[in-house]
Amino acid sequence: MERGPVVGAGPGTGARIRALLGCLVKVLLWVASALLYFGSEQAARLLGSPCLRRLYHAWLAAVVIFGPLLQFHVNSRTIFASHGNFFNIKFVNSAWGWTCTFLGGFVLLVVFLATRRVAVTARHLSRLVVGAAVWRGAGRAFLLIEDLTGSCFEPLPQGLLLHELPDRRSCLAAGHQWRGYTVSSHTFLLTFCCLLMAEEAAVFAKYLAHGLPAGAPLRLVFLLNVLLLGLWNFLLLCTVIYFHQYTHKVVGAAVGTFAWYLTYGSWYHQPWSPGSPGHGLFPRAHSSRKHK
């Protein structure tokens, strides 16, 4: 008995499948692009609102002052309650490095695309150099405060035995513990990074309003900064809930806010400073009228 020809997938079927996959990829890329543009526009509008930025300062203050009260209503065994959790090690301990990497890329793209001038771009990037100096200086100041206010203790089964060793180095070398007033460096750094990133990212709304080049790479970098800012807010809340003593956290946040005020709120508005975010990037309205 003869069998008929076997119907298989011919060359035409494979071409149709490839065409279908190509169309599907194009649709997915279009959707991703639309979401990228929509998300960046909405986030820029949100962060560019002066009223919202003022409220954001109040939000951070409320997180630090009232956030510790949440420790009575959260699970103390959650992963965020451990000093060795992934986010604490990989992000909080390296918060300034993450901030410099993401924010540096954003400032570089925005300033250079708006001005095409290397000198202006370097001037705006120097704000991150100032921020690094603030972070390093604050860390050394916190250690000095702990040294000046501390004492040496030897842990015993019955409790702590006070020793007369004069400084931290000799105390730790003897295998004891040095305990002084410890300003929360994590609270300081996260507060400073939050205020800094919110101030820098607010420029993007004005950048878009002026019709400057805003392709997908710039918008993606901007949204990555927005996500990092959200992460810093969340980790700041976790820090004030689970770690450090109350006054240590409040003082750390207060110093971080004061550091922002000295730089972004005061010095950067002077002509002999790195300049405030957005300074010199956009044409002024009165100068454009003169040319008409």
Disulfide bonds with the S-S distance in Angstrom:
Cys152-Cys171 2.19
